[in-house]
């Protein structure tokens, strides 16, 4: 049984580590929660954060192996006050239907031509060439609500995160 933590008036966290960590189990949980929320009446508006979203959507290389929950949220959720925040390092593994529902992208460096091809219709032609050259802390913000893409540079904060890559002496 997954460990479900509900933080009053703030967050729901589902820890599925006791039932496994495969993408299949995660996909089923995301699908079940998403479909439940679409059918539920009278919920308060909220943002649903899904990290590594490519794990829970249709893969471009698998014909009938996909989940519909996130696509339902993207299509129907806004009118119910449900908003999605998806992260992925593999935009080509997100279904075309789901990507078509996304209005705003925050794009970090992508190097594979196929990944860039998938999102190029969401970018200004002048911006596409910049994506391969983005450095650590840089991103492109593009949205249907913006007149032009914005190049962001985020300065590293002084807070210790404990997630620095290993340093290898030469």
Buried (B, 14 or more C-beta within 10 A) or exposed (E): EEEEEEEEEEEEEBEBEEBEEEBEBBBBBBBEBBBEBBEEEEEEEBEBEBEBBBBBBBBBEEEEEBBBBBBBBBBBBBEBEBBBEBEBEBBBBBBEBBBBBBEEBEBBBBEEEEBBEBBBEBBBEEBBEBBEEBEEEBBBEBBEEEEEBEEBEEEEEEEEEEEEEEEEEE
